[in-house]
Amino acid sequence: MGMHPDVAVLLDLVPADFAGGEQIDWAAAEATLGTELPSDYKALLDTYGVGDIGDLIILPPLPSDVPGWDECHIGSMTDGLRGFWEDRGGVPHVTLGSEAVLPWGSGMNANEMAWLTNDPDPDKWPVIAWRRQHSWGESPWALFDCNMVQFITRMMLGQFDACPLGDASLWKRTGAFVSWREQDRRFRAGLDPATGEPDPYAEMYPFTEERP
């Protein structure tokens, strides 16, 4: 099977030089989550592995075995994001309850990204975003009629009317993908996990067998 076309577009913007190499058992992951997952999401993780694009954390479906990242995954983030939906009313004019919210992205100065699971076909799920920073009187929730990989590329290419999040670090600009494994390697080598540059604060961190 060839490359997913949306992931191919993303690869032109964000090289997979620091891919993680994970081989995710998608059947097991979907069984654990109780739902099928979109093909572009699975293709992204199959191509890049588990990691971040700039400040955007791409949530894996299940816990990672990389120290320090085991509590950052779809399952661990779902209840909290559904709570935001219940507390703030969700996307205006969308009547679905919080059980239709399934997260896929985090970080970005506490902005959260998810799917609205409003169709039996996961490839038809639109993206919803909870923006911690939003205009006065505006809902913190917004819906975008595209899949998650398209959302990332359109944000980086400036193809929305305005920045879709309350953080502009990937608005009209790209970010490097760095897998959690590479971040952990850099951390243990005394380098900045995001950039790979020498970390002036490295000596302050306790280097033990378990990453803090």
Residue pairs with C-beta under 8 A, 6 or more apart in sequence:
3 11
3 43
3 47
4 39
4 40
4 43
4 44
4 149
6 40
6 43
6 147
6 149
6 150
6 153
7 40
7 43
7 44
7 47
7 149
9 149
9 153
10 44
10 149
10 152
10 153
11 47
13 153
13 156
13 157
13 174
14 53
14 156
14 174
14 175
14 176
14 177
15 176
15 177
16 47
16 48
16 177
17 176
17 177
18 51
18 176
18 177
18 178
18 179
18 182
19 47
19 48
19 49
19 51
19 177
19 179
20 48
20 49
20 50
20 51
20 179
20 180
20 181
20 182
21 49
21 179
21 181
22 45
22 49
22 50
22 60
22 64
24 42
24 45
24 46
24 60
24 61
24 62
26 37
26 42
26 61
28 62
29 37
29 61
29 62
30 36
30 37
30 61
32 61
32 62
32 75
33 61
33 74
33 75
33 102
35 102
35 117
35 122
36 122
37 61
37 122
38 115
38 122
38 123
38 125
38 147
38 148
39 122
39 123
40 123
40 147
40 148
40 149
40 150
41 104
41 147
41 148
41 149
43 149
44 58
44 148
44 149
45 58
45 60
48 58
48 177
48 179
49 179
49 181
50 58
50 60
50 64
50 66
50 69
50 179
50 180
50 181
51 58
51 177
51 178
51 179
51 180
51 181
51 182
51 183
52 58
52 107
52 177
52 178
52 180
52 183
52 194
53 152
53 170
53 175
53 176
53 177
54 169
54 170
54 174
54 175
54 176
55 107
55 108
55 109
55 167
55 169
55 170
55 175
56 105
56 106
56 107
56 108
56 113
56 152
56 170
56 175
57 72
57 105
57 106
57 107
58 104
58 105
59 72
59 73
59 74
59 77
59 103
59 104
59 105
59 106
60 72
60 73
60 74
61 73
61 74
61 75
62 73
62 74
62 75
63 70
63 71
63 73
63 75
63 76
64 70
64 72
64 73
64 180
66 180
66 181
66 183
66 184
67 184
67 210
67 211
68 184
68 211
68 212
69 180
72 106
74 102
74 103
74 104
77 103
77 106
77 112
78 101
78 102
78 103
81 101
81 103
81 112
81 114
81 130
82 98
82 99
82 101
83 98
84 112
84 130
84 140
85 97
85 98
85 101
85 130
85 141
86 97
86 98
88 130
88 139
88 140
88 141
89 139
89 141
90 96
90 98
90 101
90 141
91 116
91 128
91 139
91 141
91 142
91 143
92 139
92 141
94 116
94 143
96 116
96 118
100 116
100 117
100 118
101 114
101 115
101 116
101 117
101 128
102 114
102 115
102 117
102 125
103 112
103 113
103 114
104 113
104 114
104 115
104 148
105 112
105 113
105 114
105 148
106 112
106 113
108 165
108 166
108 167
108 169
108 170
109 132
109 133
109 166
109 167
109 169
110 132
111 129
111 130
111 131
111 132
111 133
111 165
111 166
111 167
112 129
112 130
113 127
113 128
113 129
113 130
113 148
113 151
113 165
114 127
114 128
114 129
114 130
115 122
115 125
115 126
115 127
115 128
115 148
116 125
116 126
116 127
116 128
116 143
117 125
118 124
118 125
118 126
119 125
123 147
125 147
126 143
126 144
126 145
126 146
126 147
127 143
127 144
127 146
127 147
127 148
127 151
128 141
128 142
128 143
128 144
129 141
129 142
129 144
129 164
129 165
130 140
130 141
131 140
131 141
131 142
131 165
131 166
132 140
132 166
133 166
133 167
134 140
134 166
142 164
144 151
144 160
144 164
146 154
151 164
152 170
153 159
154 160
154 164
155 163
155 164
155 165
155 170
155 171
156 170
156 171
156 172
156 173
156 174
156 175
157 172
158 171
158 172
163 171
164 171
165 171
169 175
178 193
178 194
178 196
183 193
183 194
184 193
184 211
186 192
186 193
186 196
187 193
187 205
187 211
188 207
188 211
190 198
190 199
190 202
190 203
191 197
191 198
191 199
191 202
192 198
192 199
205 212
206 212
